[in-house]
């Protein structure tokens, strides 16, 4: 029973392409997140949705567009991929965005842009 | 500004005790999390502190001093499987809505040797 799942696990693509990463959680949580972990292992918040509403939108290029069709799903679409987008992208969820709840992370998607 | 500092790497011997320090300077503070991340895997929750003092959970303990902007994670009876990165994350309030976000340090890579 996977709590937070992401697809694909690996994504290799060329510069200029458009790609999507999908995320689903079966924990019944209200809040979902996208994080980027770069080569130095620094984990940084990109977006957060609470009950399908965008709450956190960090300084991220507008080539990145999250979409939450329902509370259990949060997808990330990336347009015109660049070399610097290469990283591991983690989806996460938590009970909500107000309480001190732990975040549950998906297995990550390793994106390589060539 | 937001700044979270941890040592980059530490080594220790199986069966020993190791203390991983974290200092933080953030614009707001609503608690501190520790996460463990094995290579190539997702971060997993270890502990949460919001009040000063020590929280003990089996072989792992976490300490917080809010006045000093300081926390540490104490790992006892080290095992080989404890070789991983340990991420310190501050729960920082957003400007409105009673929401919070996690700001992560770069992580401490711990290597446990026989």
Backbone of each chain as ProteinMPNN parsed JSONL, in Angstrom:
{"seq_chain_A": "XXXXXXXXXXXXXXXXXXXXXXXXXXXXXXXXXXXXXXXXXXXXXXXXXXXXXXXXXXXXXXXXXXXXXXXXXXXXXXXXXXXXXXXXXXXXXXXXXXXXXXXXXXXXXXXXXX", "coords_chain_A": {"N_chain_A": [[0.844, -1.207, 0.0], [1.103, 1.832, -1.167], [1.766, 5.014, 0.109], [2.324, 7.668, -0.844], [2.683, 8.152, -4.173], [4.603, 8.455, -7.171], [4.96, 9.135, -10.647], [6.846, 9.437, -13.662], [9.544, 7.329, -12.317], [12.067, 7.748, -13.256], [13.227, 10.13, -15.607], [14.341, 11.03, -18.638], [15.243, 13.479, -20.859], [15.313, 15.822, -23.618], [16.631, 19.149, -23.923], [14.294, 21.812, -24.141], [12.043, 20.273, -24.473], [8.683, 19.368, -23.317], [7.417, 18.142, -20.277], [5.653, 15.988, -17.945], [5.037, 15.225, -14.492], [3.499, 12.936, -12.358], [1.556, 12.712, -9.343], [0.197, 10.984, -6.586], [-1.711, 10.575, -3.616], [-2.792, 8.375, -1.048], [-3.622, 8.831, 1.491], [-5.583, 10.411, 2.46], [-5.025, 13.037, 2.955], [-5.114, 16.667, 3.225], [-3.301, 18.402, 2.106], [-0.808, 18.898, -0.379], [2.485, 18.763, -1.846], [5.192, 20.022, -3.897], [8.614, 19.435, -4.158], [11.985, 20.357, -4.92], [15.045, 18.724, -5.268], [18.324, 19.417, -5.478], [21.601, 18.81, -6.961], [23.267, 19.13, -4.83], [21.857, 18.131, -2.805], [20.022, 19.748, -1.586], [16.913, 20.395, -0.365], [14.107, 21.921, -1.591], [11.13, 23.803, -1.254], [8.623, 24.057, -3.741], [5.902, 24.292, -4.607], [2.687, 24.344, -2.964], [-0.426, 22.831, -2.378], [-3.563, 23.213, -0.849], [-6.388, 21.526, -0.138], [-6.974, 21.577, -2.915], [-6.391, 24.185, -3.509], [-4.033, 26.597, -4.494], [-1.475, 27.454, -2.367], [1.197, 27.862, -1.561], [3.656, 29.257, -3.506], [6.581, 29.328, -4.546], [9.547, 31.161, -5.586], [9.609, 30.285, -8.559], [10.356, 29.456, -11.916], [7.954, 30.384, -14.439], [7.656, 28.376, -16.226], [7.124, 26.114, -14.918], [4.274, 24.449, -13.967], [1.898, 23.64, -11.663], [-0.81, 21.311, -11.127], [-3.842, 20.518, -9.612], [-6.13, 18.234, -9.735], [-7.821, 17.011, -7.929], [-8.068, 16.439, -4.336], [-6.367, 14.317, -3.868], [-4.476, 14.194, -5.807], [-1.64, 15.664, -7.382], [-0.134, 17.198, -9.938], [2.785, 17.949, -11.917], [3.748, 20.061, -14.407], [6.183, 20.747, -16.812], [7.429, 23.123, -18.931], [9.421, 23.689, -21.902], [12.042, 22.566, -21.176], [15.105, 22.984, -19.368], [18.708, 22.694, -18.95], [19.375, 23.196, -16.29], [17.173, 22.32, -14.936], [17.486, 19.746, -14.247], [17.266, 17.44, -11.709], [16.119, 15.906, -8.625], [12.744, 15.45, -8.154], [10.436, 15.708, -5.639], [7.313, 14.672, -4.505], [5.009, 15.377, -1.891], [2.869, 14.876, 0.982], [0.655, 16.111, 3.557], [-1.34, 16.177, 6.556], [-2.665, 18.673, 6.932], [-2.055, 22.176, 6.178], [-1.739, 23.787, 8.28], [-1.426, 22.686, 10.839], [1.132, 21.041, 12.921], [2.088, 18.83, 11.265], [3.706, 15.862, 10.146], [5.364, 15.456, 7.019], [4.749, 13.309, 4.305], [6.707, 11.721, 1.996], [6.919, 11.088, -1.523], [8.538, 8.632, -3.711], [10.206, 10.036, -5.378], [11.205, 11.653, -8.451], [13.62, 11.323, -10.787], [14.883, 13.643, -12.778], [16.525, 14.128, -15.778], [17.997, 16.345, -17.899], [19.138, 16.663, -21.11]], "CA_chain_A": [[0.0, 0.0, 0.0], [1.97, 3.003, -1.251], [1.07, 6.178, 0.625], [2.502, 8.721, -1.834], [3.336, 7.56, -5.34], [4.928, 9.381, -8.262], [5.407, 8.536, -11.909], [7.721, 8.274, -13.643], [10.642, 7.38, -11.354], [13.185, 8.338, -13.999], [12.78, 10.86, -16.796], [15.476, 11.579, -19.377], [14.661, 14.19, -21.985], [16.194, 16.836, -24.187], [16.297, 20.565, -23.71], [13.225, 22.348, -24.97], [10.835, 19.438, -24.41], [7.713, 19.558, -22.235], [7.174, 16.873, -19.595], [4.817, 16.026, -16.742], [5.235, 14.248, -13.423], [2.224, 12.772, -11.663], [1.652, 12.331, -7.939], [-1.068, 10.599, -5.964], [-1.604, 10.119, -2.221], [-3.996, 7.655, -0.591], [-3.66, 9.017, 2.95], [-6.701, 11.271, 2.82], [-4.502, 14.331, 3.385], [-5.636, 17.859, 2.55], [-2.232, 19.224, 1.539], [0.23, 18.239, -1.174], [3.628, 19.64, -2.112], [6.285, 19.643, -4.781], [9.936, 19.881, -3.753], [13.095, 20.078, -5.827], [16.3, 18.449, -4.569], [19.37, 19.568, -6.486], [22.751, 17.905, -6.858], [23.857, 19.296, -3.501], [20.904, 17.498, -1.886], [19.257, 20.782, -0.909], [15.498, 20.155, -0.647], [13.465, 23.232, -1.548], [9.706, 23.806, -1.597], [8.245, 24.762, -4.962], [4.473, 24.6, -4.564], [1.844, 23.57, -2.079], [-1.863, 22.955, -2.555], [-4.369, 22.803, 0.279], [-7.751, 21.34, -0.653], [-6.952, 21.951, -4.333], [-6.104, 25.616, -3.677], [-2.606, 26.901, -4.451], [-1.157, 28.272, -1.196], [2.614, 28.223, -1.611], [4.198, 29.344, -4.861], [7.88, 29.955, -4.349], [10.102, 31.794, -6.782], [9.848, 29.21, -9.518], [10.042, 29.933, -13.273], [6.579, 30.038, -14.806], [7.651, 27.159, -17.058], [6.624, 25.056, -14.044], [2.874, 24.699, -13.625], [1.258, 22.548, -10.945], [-2.261, 21.194, -11.301], [-4.426, 19.608, -8.641], [-7.504, 17.932, -10.162], [-8.559, 16.719, -6.698], [-7.183, 16.475, -3.158], [-5.451, 13.177, -3.834], [-3.55, 14.261, -6.945], [-0.967, 16.921, -7.698], [0.767, 16.958, -11.051], [3.709, 19.046, -12.222], [4.068, 20.133, -15.823], [7.331, 21.62, -17.045], [7.588, 23.493, -20.352], [10.725, 24.176, -22.393], [13.011, 22.117, -20.181], [16.473, 23.505, -19.439], [19.696, 21.843, -18.275], [19.316, 23.465, -14.846], [16.004, 21.668, -14.329], [17.893, 18.407, -13.829], [17.186, 17.34, -10.245], [15.1, 14.957, -8.184], [11.523, 16.145, -7.746], [9.673, 14.926, -4.669], [5.968, 15.04, -4.11], [4.77, 15.051, -0.487], [1.546, 15.273, 1.48], [0.491, 16.186, 5.009], [-2.743, 16.249, 6.938], [-3.045, 19.99, 6.429], [-0.934, 23.116, 6.082], [-1.719, 24.657, 9.448], [-0.938, 21.967, 12.013], [2.528, 20.575, 12.873], [2.021, 17.441, 10.813], [4.825, 15.407, 9.336], [5.098, 15.305, 5.594], [5.076, 12.003, 3.742], [7.291, 11.966, 0.681], [6.929, 10.064, -2.548], [9.869, 8.084, -3.971], [11.024, 10.958, -6.17], [11.378, 11.501, -9.9], [14.931, 11.86, -11.175], [14.793, 14.258, -14.106], [17.8, 14.468, -16.409], [17.8, 17.087, -19.143], [20.4, 16.617, -21.883]], "C_chain_A": [[0.874, 1.25, 0.0], [1.204, 4.233, -0.818], [1.108, 7.331, -0.379], [3.27, 8.117, -3.002], [3.548, 8.62, -6.41], [5.291, 8.576, -9.494], [5.79, 9.648, -12.878], [8.785, 8.387, -12.552], [11.889, 8.013, -11.987], [12.639, 8.993, -15.26], [14.01, 11.481, -17.441], [14.92, 12.214, -20.64], [15.623, 15.264, -22.477], [15.704, 18.235, -23.865], [15.193, 20.995, -24.663], [11.949, 21.532, -24.95], [9.94, 19.852, -23.262], [7.445, 18.197, -21.615], [6.287, 17.08, -18.372], [5.215, 14.933, -15.768], [3.921, 14.172, -12.65], [2.452, 12.305, -10.232], [0.265, 12.032, -7.396], [-0.806, 10.186, -4.522], [-2.926, 9.476, -1.809], [-4.157, 7.745, 0.922], [-4.839, 9.869, 3.4], [-6.258, 12.653, 3.293], [-5.105, 15.476, 2.579], [-4.565, 18.591, 1.747], [-1.22, 18.375, 0.785], [1.273, 19.26, -1.594], [4.46, 19.098, -3.276], [7.569, 20.273, -4.253], [10.926, 19.56, -4.866], [14.337, 19.826, -4.979], [17.42, 18.448, -5.603], [20.549, 18.646, -6.193], [23.452, 18.013, -5.51], [22.93, 18.792, -2.402], [20.07, 18.512, -1.101], [17.796, 20.65, -1.329], [14.742, 21.47, -0.497], [12.005, 23.146, -2.008], [9.487, 24.596, -2.88], [6.801, 25.248, -4.848], [3.815, 23.802, -3.447], [0.382, 23.88, -2.36], [-2.547, 22.476, -1.285], [-5.818, 22.721, -0.186], [-7.906, 21.906, -2.06], [-6.682, 23.431, -4.574], [-4.604, 25.843, -3.549], [-2.325, 27.865, -3.311], [0.282, 28.754, -1.246], [3.068, 28.169, -3.067], [5.515, 30.094, -4.744], [8.384, 30.541, -5.664], [10.542, 30.715, -7.754], [9.536, 29.757, -10.903], [8.633, 29.52, -13.686], [6.51, 28.948, -15.871], [7.124, 25.967, -16.238], [5.179, 25.375, -13.681], [2.298, 23.473, -12.938], [-0.231, 22.521, -11.262], [-2.776, 20.16, -10.314], [-5.877, 19.326, -9.032], [-8.417, 17.568, -8.984], [-7.552, 16.624, -5.561], [-6.115, 15.395, -3.181], [-4.386, 13.236, -4.921], [-2.944, 15.651, -7.098], [0.069, 16.619, -8.763], [1.643, 18.18, -11.289], [4.052, 18.985, -13.697], [5.207, 21.132, -16.013], [7.473, 21.861, -18.545], [9.037, 23.869, -20.644], [11.856, 23.834, -21.425], [14.414, 22.646, -20.461], [17.401, 22.581, -18.652], [19.594, 21.979, -16.752], [18.104, 22.858, -14.157], [16.334, 20.258, -13.872], [17.993, 18.355, -12.307], [16.28, 16.161, -9.919], [13.917, 15.756, -7.663], [10.723, 15.211, -6.838], [8.296, 15.534, -4.486], [5.812, 14.649, -2.636], [3.34, 15.419, -0.122], [1.58, 15.347, 2.992], [-0.983, 16.398, 5.313], [-3.35, 17.601, 6.563], [-1.835, 20.909, 6.514], [-0.816, 23.992, 7.321], [-1.135, 23.969, 10.676], [0.477, 21.461, 11.824], [2.615, 19.119, 12.432], [3.224, 17.089, 9.96], [4.395, 15.298, 7.885], [5.564, 13.919, 5.152], [5.527, 12.225, 2.302], [7.105, 10.769, -0.25], [8.361, 9.639, -2.841], [10.77, 8.978, -4.811], [11.027, 10.621, -7.647], [12.703, 12.141, -10.271], [14.841, 12.332, -12.612], [16.182, 14.623, -14.602], [17.511, 15.123, -17.741], [19.134, 17.138, -19.884], [20.388, 17.616, -23.043]], "O_chain_A": [[1.335, 1.682, 1.056], [0.106, 4.482, -1.316], [0.074, 7.902, -0.724], [4.385, 7.625, -2.83], [2.765, 9.562, -6.534], [5.853, 7.485, -9.403], [5.135, 10.689, -12.915], [8.912, 9.44, -11.927], [12.652, 8.717, -11.326], [11.716, 8.483, -15.896], [14.647, 12.357, -16.856], [14.207, 11.565, -21.405], [16.622, 15.569, -21.824], [14.529, 18.461, -23.576], [15.16, 20.598, -25.828], [10.892, 22.016, -25.354], [10.352, 20.578, -22.357], [7.266, 17.21, -22.328], [6.181, 18.183, -17.837], [5.67, 13.859, -16.163], [3.31, 15.192, -12.33], [3.416, 11.596, -9.944], [-0.706, 12.725, -7.7], [0.194, 9.53, -4.23], [-4.01, 9.944, -2.156], [-4.743, 6.867, 1.554], [-5.066, 10.029, 4.6], [-7.02, 13.361, 3.953], [-5.539, 15.307, 1.44], [-4.886, 19.321, 0.81], [-0.826, 17.296, 1.229], [0.996, 20.456, -1.687], [4.438, 17.908, -3.592], [7.619, 21.464, -3.943], [10.735, 18.626, -5.644], [14.653, 20.609, -4.082], [17.464, 17.593, -6.487], [20.493, 17.811, -5.29], [24.153, 17.09, -5.095], [23.187, 19.0, -1.216], [19.481, 18.175, -0.074], [17.474, 20.777, -2.51], [14.728, 22.067, 0.58], [11.69, 22.505, -3.012], [10.079, 25.655, -3.086], [6.514, 26.438, -4.973], [4.298, 22.747, -3.038], [0.001, 25.034, -2.554], [-2.161, 21.458, -0.71], [-6.407, 23.727, -0.582], [-8.861, 22.627, -2.349], [-6.736, 23.89, -5.714], [-3.973, 25.348, -2.616], [-2.868, 28.969, -3.282], [0.554, 29.929, -1.0], [2.884, 27.168, -3.758], [5.564, 31.321, -4.83], [7.738, 30.431, -6.706], [11.698, 30.293, -7.763], [8.539, 30.462, -11.063], [8.169, 28.438, -13.328], [5.428, 28.63, -16.365], [6.73, 24.945, -16.799], [4.891, 26.447, -13.148], [2.213, 22.399, -13.533], [-0.834, 23.536, -11.611], [-2.222, 19.067, -10.193], [-6.765, 20.107, -8.69], [-9.628, 17.788, -9.034], [-6.343, 16.713, -5.777], [-5.061, 15.556, -2.567], [-3.483, 12.4, -4.944], [-3.625, 16.667, -6.964], [1.026, 15.882, -8.527], [1.29, 19.298, -10.914], [4.58, 17.985, -14.182], [5.191, 22.224, -15.445], [7.618, 20.92, -19.326], [9.776, 24.304, -19.761], [12.54, 24.724, -20.921], [14.851, 22.745, -21.608], [16.96, 21.799, -17.81], [19.713, 20.994, -16.023], [18.014, 22.877, -12.929], [15.533, 19.635, -13.176], [18.722, 19.137, -11.697], [15.746, 15.504, -10.812], [14.08, 16.641, -6.823], [10.382, 14.088, -7.211], [8.142, 16.746, -4.334], [6.428, 13.682, -2.188], [2.684, 16.18, -0.833], [2.426, 14.726, 3.635], [-1.769, 16.754, 4.434], [-4.417, 17.663, 5.952], [-0.737, 20.483, 6.873], [0.08, 24.831, 7.417], [-0.429, 24.597, 11.465], [0.984, 21.443, 10.702], [3.155, 18.277, 13.15], [3.701, 17.895, 9.162], [3.225, 15.078, 7.573], [6.616, 13.43, 5.564], [4.821, 12.835, 1.499], [7.129, 9.613, 0.171], [9.301, 10.212, -2.29], [11.964, 8.71, -4.942], [10.874, 9.465, -8.043], [12.895, 13.344, -10.096], [14.735, 11.531, -13.542], [16.925, 15.338, -13.929], [16.863, 14.536, -18.607], [20.136, 17.605, -19.342], [21.363, 17.707, -23.788]]}, "seq_chain_B": "XXXXXXXXXXXXXXXXXXXXXXXXXXXXXXXXXXXXXXXXXXXXXXXXXXXXXXXXXXXXXXXXXXXXXXXXXXXXXXXXXXXXXXXXXXXXXXXXXXXXXXXXXXXXXXXXXX", "coords_chain_B": {"N_chain_B": [[16.113, 37.071, 6.67], [16.473, 33.595, 5.686], [18.123, 30.989, 7.154], [19.684, 27.942, 7.554], [21.874, 25.867, 9.158], [23.951, 23.029, 8.961], [26.387, 20.488, 9.682], [28.257, 19.248, 6.903], [29.192, 16.618, 6.506], [29.601, 13.642, 8.492], [31.327, 11.142, 10.349], [31.129, 7.99, 12.003], [31.425, 5.31, 14.405], [30.149, 2.002, 14.406], [27.846, 1.196, 16.945], [28.492, 3.354, 18.493], [27.808, 6.74, 19.741], [26.345, 9.557, 18.174], [26.117, 13.049, 17.547], [24.235, 15.299, 15.794], [24.285, 18.531, 14.775], [22.227, 21.482, 14.395], [21.763, 24.748, 13.412], [19.724, 27.652, 13.285], [18.376, 30.513, 11.594], [15.614, 32.151, 11.132], [12.789, 33.887, 9.701], [10.496, 33.412, 11.076], [9.247, 31.041, 13.49], [7.908, 27.933, 14.014], [8.392, 25.452, 15.017], [10.51, 22.511, 14.701], [11.708, 20.042, 12.538], [13.182, 16.787, 12.127], [14.424, 14.81, 9.534], [15.169, 11.685, 7.972], [17.164, 10.563, 5.286], [17.889, 8.064, 3.159], [20.316, 7.189, 0.681], [19.23, 7.85, -2.557], [16.593, 7.567, -1.89], [13.363, 8.524, -0.474], [12.864, 11.258, 1.845], [12.24, 10.519, 5.302], [10.2, 10.913, 8.184], [11.559, 11.725, 11.367], [11.564, 13.172, 13.872], [9.936, 15.749, 15.857], [10.144, 18.944, 17.252], [8.85, 21.509, 19.26], [8.772, 22.832, 21.622], [11.215, 23.882, 24.054], [13.798, 21.609, 24.951], [14.327, 18.05, 25.399], [13.373, 15.431, 23.262], [12.669, 12.078, 23.321], [12.981, 9.118, 21.422], [13.175, 6.002, 21.225], [16.215, 4.858, 19.903], [16.83, 7.307, 18.955], [17.062, 10.783, 19.689], [15.924, 14.138, 20.033], [16.791, 17.525, 20.416], [15.912, 20.84, 21.417], [16.608, 24.317, 21.494], [15.087, 27.203, 21.614], [15.764, 29.839, 22.169], [18.419, 29.948, 21.531], [18.399, 29.266, 18.907], [18.867, 26.618, 18.028], [19.32, 23.152, 17.506], [19.686, 19.651, 18.068], [20.258, 16.32, 16.856], [20.381, 13.225, 18.289], [21.914, 10.179, 17.978], [21.938, 6.972, 19.167], [23.757, 3.912, 19.952], [24.727, 3.191, 17.36], [23.978, 1.86, 14.155], [24.801, 0.085, 11.128], [22.849, 0.565, 9.261], [22.069, 3.119, 9.831], [23.51, 4.843, 8.34], [23.115, 7.552, 6.39], [21.543, 10.556, 5.105], [20.782, 13.325, 7.182], [18.263, 15.515, 7.692], [17.571, 18.737, 8.731], [14.768, 20.725, 9.425], [13.003, 23.716, 9.467], [9.87, 24.831, 10.588], [8.135, 27.291, 9.215], [6.168, 30.214, 9.489], [3.744, 31.325, 7.073], [2.823, 34.503, 5.601], [0.055, 34.966, 5.793], [-3.086, 33.384, 6.62], [-2.545, 31.437, 8.459], [-0.897, 29.428, 7.708], [1.938, 27.216, 7.165], [5.341, 26.612, 6.106], [7.961, 24.288, 5.268], [11.372, 24.809, 5.772], [14.302, 23.595, 4.631], [17.493, 22.481, 5.822], [20.738, 21.826, 4.32], [21.363, 19.263, 4.907], [23.018, 16.554, 6.656], [25.436, 14.264, 5.931], [25.798, 11.131, 7.13], [28.146, 8.689, 7.824], [28.447, 5.438, 8.862], [30.791, 3.334, 10.239], [32.162, -0.019, 10.487]], "CA_chain_B": [[16.472, 35.983, 5.786], [16.298, 32.236, 6.18], [19.402, 30.295, 7.117], [19.751, 26.746, 8.388], [23.207, 25.305, 9.002], [24.281, 21.714, 9.5], [27.655, 20.015, 9.108], [28.025, 18.553, 5.637], [29.452, 15.185, 6.644], [30.119, 13.138, 9.756], [31.557, 9.708, 10.364], [31.059, 7.43, 13.346], [31.644, 3.86, 14.461], [29.014, 1.174, 14.822], [27.722, 1.056, 18.387], [28.803, 4.62, 19.169], [26.782, 7.787, 19.791], [26.712, 10.711, 17.368], [25.225, 14.192, 17.69], [24.213, 16.129, 14.591], [23.798, 19.856, 15.168], [21.533, 22.326, 13.425], [21.46, 26.098, 13.881], [18.824, 28.273, 12.326], [17.941, 31.91, 11.703], [14.493, 32.258, 10.199], [11.927, 35.041, 9.988], [9.476, 32.933, 12.0], [9.556, 29.675, 13.927], [6.781, 27.189, 14.579], [8.779, 24.07, 15.266], [11.645, 21.986, 13.936], [11.622, 18.625, 12.192], [14.329, 16.036, 11.607], [14.093, 13.756, 8.585], [16.261, 10.819, 7.535], [17.069, 10.245, 3.869], [18.887, 7.161, 2.622], [20.714, 7.531, -0.689], [18.311, 7.435, -3.604], [15.251, 7.332, -1.371], [12.622, 9.691, -0.006], [13.022, 11.587, 3.275], [11.219, 9.99, 6.205], [10.105, 11.675, 9.424], [12.179, 11.185, 12.575], [11.152, 13.815, 15.118], [9.436, 17.121, 15.809], [10.248, 19.705, 18.511], [8.364, 22.898, 19.221], [9.135, 23.39, 22.921], [12.594, 23.633, 24.454], [14.021, 20.378, 25.684], [14.704, 16.818, 24.72], [12.33, 14.452, 22.92], [13.343, 10.812, 23.096], [12.189, 8.127, 20.7], [14.036, 4.848, 20.979], [17.643, 5.183, 19.817], [16.974, 8.69, 18.47], [16.546, 11.865, 20.523], [16.128, 15.451, 19.423], [16.806, 18.602, 21.409], [15.673, 22.173, 20.857], [16.714, 25.535, 22.291], [14.578, 28.266, 20.748], [16.48, 31.098, 22.429], [19.724, 29.873, 20.87], [18.235, 28.884, 17.496], [19.756, 25.461, 17.973], [18.757, 21.831, 17.723], [20.551, 18.534, 17.685], [19.72, 14.97, 16.763], [21.319, 12.305, 18.942], [21.701, 8.789, 17.574], [22.679, 6.081, 20.062], [23.918, 2.517, 19.516], [24.694, 3.308, 15.916], [23.975, 0.665, 13.323], [25.223, 0.377, 9.754], [21.701, 1.075, 8.508], [21.888, 4.542, 10.135], [24.229, 5.622, 7.327], [22.088, 8.261, 5.634], [21.569, 12.002, 5.331], [19.826, 13.763, 8.195], [17.831, 16.852, 7.282], [16.931, 19.598, 9.719], [13.809, 21.573, 8.706], [12.252, 24.637, 10.328], [8.488, 25.131, 10.19], [8.115, 28.761, 9.218], [4.816, 30.664, 9.135], [3.519, 32.211, 5.939], [2.337, 35.815, 6.028], [-1.366, 34.953, 6.139], [-3.812, 32.125, 6.508], [-2.163, 30.463, 9.485], [-0.199, 28.329, 7.058], [3.376, 27.102, 7.402], [6.107, 25.846, 5.13], [9.208, 23.764, 5.8], [12.623, 25.254, 5.173], [15.254, 22.539, 4.939], [18.932, 22.628, 5.719], [21.314, 21.04, 3.226], [21.508, 17.868, 5.33], [24.306, 16.031, 7.124], [25.617, 12.885, 5.468], [26.446, 10.355, 8.187], [28.675, 7.374, 7.426], [28.731, 4.586, 10.021], [31.776, 2.313, 9.89], [32.224, -1.149, 11.446]], "C_chain_B": [[16.25, 34.643, 6.446], [17.626, 31.511, 6.054], [19.371, 29.113, 8.076], [21.079, 26.063, 8.105], [23.342, 23.963, 9.679], [25.654, 21.349, 8.961], [27.355, 19.193, 7.857], [28.155, 17.049, 5.789], [29.926, 14.859, 8.05], [30.378, 11.648, 9.589], [31.521, 9.232, 11.81], [31.207, 5.918, 13.243], [30.391, 3.158, 14.938], [29.014, 1.023, 16.334], [27.95, 2.339, 19.166], [27.576, 5.528, 19.21], [27.25, 8.952, 18.921], [25.659, 11.813, 17.55], [25.349, 15.062, 16.447], [23.547, 17.453, 14.948], [23.132, 20.594, 14.021], [21.311, 23.691, 14.068], [20.628, 26.789, 12.821], [18.604, 29.75, 12.65], [16.853, 32.068, 10.661], [13.588, 33.403, 10.62], [10.771, 34.661, 10.906], [9.808, 31.505, 12.379], [8.321, 29.072, 14.562], [7.123, 25.73, 14.779], [9.892, 23.612, 14.341], [11.504, 20.483, 13.76], [13.004, 18.08, 11.877], [13.795, 14.925, 10.707], [15.354, 12.963, 8.272], [16.07, 10.522, 6.048], [18.215, 9.327, 3.466], [19.124, 7.507, 1.161], [19.711, 6.978, -1.692], [16.886, 7.202, -3.145], [14.602, 8.636, -0.908], [12.971, 10.001, 1.447], [11.896, 10.955, 4.089], [11.335, 10.699, 7.552], [10.789, 10.963, 10.585], [11.591, 11.81, 13.836], [10.664, 15.225, 14.859], [9.569, 17.737, 17.193], [9.647, 21.082, 18.289], [8.659, 23.608, 20.537], [10.584, 23.06, 23.223], [12.697, 22.3, 25.184], [14.289, 19.203, 24.768], [13.488, 15.935, 24.487], [13.033, 13.146, 22.589], [12.415, 9.823, 22.421], [13.105, 6.977, 20.347], [15.496, 5.245, 20.962], [17.878, 6.639, 19.416], [16.37, 9.662, 19.479], [16.79, 13.172, 19.795], [15.931, 16.516, 20.493], [16.58, 19.931, 20.712], [15.925, 23.24, 21.914], [16.289, 26.679, 21.387], [15.35, 29.569, 20.938], [17.827, 31.113, 21.709], [19.592, 29.538, 19.379], [19.026, 27.633, 17.178], [18.987, 24.18, 18.258], [19.848, 20.802, 17.478], [19.762, 17.243, 17.66], [20.784, 14.035, 17.325], [20.96, 10.876, 18.541], [22.577, 7.9, 18.452], [22.779, 4.691, 19.44], [23.856, 2.423, 17.992], [24.764, 1.952, 15.222], [24.359, 1.069, 11.903], [24.072, 1.007, 8.965], [21.399, 2.55, 8.803], [22.681, 5.428, 9.18], [23.203, 6.222, 6.376], [22.356, 9.753, 5.781], [20.489, 12.352, 6.335], [19.53, 15.238, 7.936], [17.117, 17.553, 8.428], [15.994, 20.526, 8.944], [13.025, 22.415, 9.701], [10.869, 24.889, 9.738], [8.295, 26.634, 10.348], [6.752, 29.259, 8.771], [4.804, 31.498, 7.861], [2.873, 33.502, 6.456], [0.876, 35.764, 6.47], [-1.922, 33.54, 6.081], [-3.495, 31.113, 7.581], [-1.429, 29.271, 8.916], [1.291, 28.371, 7.379], [4.043, 26.393, 6.238], [7.374, 25.343, 5.817], [10.386, 24.322, 5.01], [13.682, 24.267, 5.609], [16.685, 23.05, 4.934], [19.441, 21.71, 4.618], [21.527, 19.58, 3.604], [22.922, 17.532, 5.762], [24.401, 14.58, 6.699], [26.421, 12.142, 6.514], [26.89, 9.009, 7.626], [29.029, 6.611, 8.69], [29.649, 3.458, 9.564], [31.796, 1.211, 10.927], [33.299, -0.895, 12.5]], "O_chain_B": [[15.884, 34.564, 7.619], [18.191, 31.429, 4.963], [19.071, 29.266, 9.26], [21.38, 25.721, 6.961], [22.91, 23.774, 10.816], [26.054, 21.838, 7.904], [26.324, 18.525, 7.772], [27.337, 16.291, 5.27], [30.563, 15.677, 8.714], [29.728, 10.979, 8.785], [31.846, 9.985, 12.728], [31.126, 5.332, 12.164], [29.662, 3.676, 15.784], [30.053, 0.753, 16.937], [27.643, 2.413, 20.355], [26.48, 5.159, 18.786], [28.432, 9.294, 18.933], [24.468, 11.534, 17.688], [26.443, 15.505, 16.095], [22.391, 17.487, 15.369], [23.428, 20.368, 12.848], [20.733, 23.779, 15.152], [20.793, 26.553, 11.624], [18.64, 30.171, 13.806], [17.125, 32.112, 9.461], [13.622, 33.837, 11.771], [10.127, 35.549, 11.464], [10.561, 30.829, 11.678], [7.76, 29.615, 15.513], [6.248, 24.866, 14.718], [10.179, 24.248, 13.327], [11.22, 19.752, 14.709], [13.885, 18.808, 11.421], [12.858, 14.206, 11.057], [16.463, 13.496, 8.303], [14.953, 10.26, 5.601], [19.372, 9.748, 3.432], [18.246, 8.047, 0.487], [19.387, 5.791, -1.677], [16.058, 6.703, -3.907], [15.214, 9.704, -0.948], [13.335, 9.098, 2.2], [10.755, 10.865, 3.635], [12.431, 11.039, 7.997], [10.626, 9.756, 10.77], [11.173, 11.104, 14.754], [10.925, 15.819, 13.812], [9.161, 17.138, 18.188], [9.896, 21.734, 17.275], [8.783, 24.832, 20.574], [11.124, 22.078, 22.713], [11.801, 21.915, 25.935], [14.452, 19.339, 23.556], [12.679, 15.718, 25.388], [13.882, 13.094, 21.7], [11.243, 9.692, 22.775], [13.737, 6.977, 19.29], [15.975, 5.893, 21.892], [18.995, 7.143, 19.526], [15.309, 9.406, 20.049], [17.748, 13.299, 19.032], [15.045, 16.426, 21.343], [16.996, 20.13, 19.57], [15.521, 23.101, 23.069], [17.036, 27.083, 20.496], [15.565, 30.315, 19.982], [18.315, 32.175, 21.322], [20.596, 29.531, 18.666], [19.761, 27.581, 16.192], [18.122, 24.134, 19.132], [20.815, 21.062, 16.763], [18.747, 17.091, 18.341], [21.937, 14.052, 16.893], [19.831, 10.429, 18.745], [23.799, 8.049, 18.482], [22.017, 4.332, 18.543], [23.052, 1.685, 17.423], [25.487, 1.045, 15.631], [24.257, 2.236, 11.525], [24.289, 1.869, 8.114], [20.58, 3.166, 8.121], [22.532, 6.65, 9.213], [22.512, 5.505, 5.651], [23.276, 10.163, 6.488], [19.413, 11.753, 6.343], [20.423, 16.086, 7.959], [16.176, 17.017, 9.014], [16.386, 21.062, 7.907], [12.455, 21.893, 10.659], [10.725, 25.13, 8.539], [8.292, 27.17, 11.456], [6.224, 28.778, 7.768], [5.724, 32.274, 7.599], [2.435, 33.573, 7.605], [0.497, 36.446, 7.421], [-1.29, 32.625, 5.552], [-4.101, 30.043, 7.622], [-1.341, 28.224, 9.556], [1.832, 29.393, 7.8], [3.398, 25.667, 5.482], [7.807, 25.903, 6.824], [10.404, 24.315, 3.779], [13.941, 24.109, 6.802], [17.047, 23.929, 4.152], [18.687, 20.919, 4.053], [21.832, 18.75, 2.748], [23.892, 18.134, 5.304], [23.554, 13.761, 7.057], [27.581, 12.469, 6.766], [26.097, 8.284, 7.025], [29.823, 7.086, 9.501], [29.333, 2.723, 8.629], [31.493, 1.443, 12.097], [33.502, -1.724, 13.387]]}, "name": "protein", "num_of_chains": 2, "seq": "XXXXXXXXXXXXXXXXXXXXXXXXXXXXXXXXXXXXXXXXXXXXXXXXXXXXXXXXXXXXXXXXXXXXXXXXXXXXXXXXXXXXXXXXXXXXXXXXXXXXXXXXXXXXXXXXXXXXXXXXXXXXXXXXXXXXXXXXXXXXXXXXXXXXXXXXXXXXXXXXXXXXXXXXXXXXXXXXXXXXXXXXXXXXXXXXXXXXXXXXXXXXXXXXXXXXXXXXXXXXXXXXXXXX"}
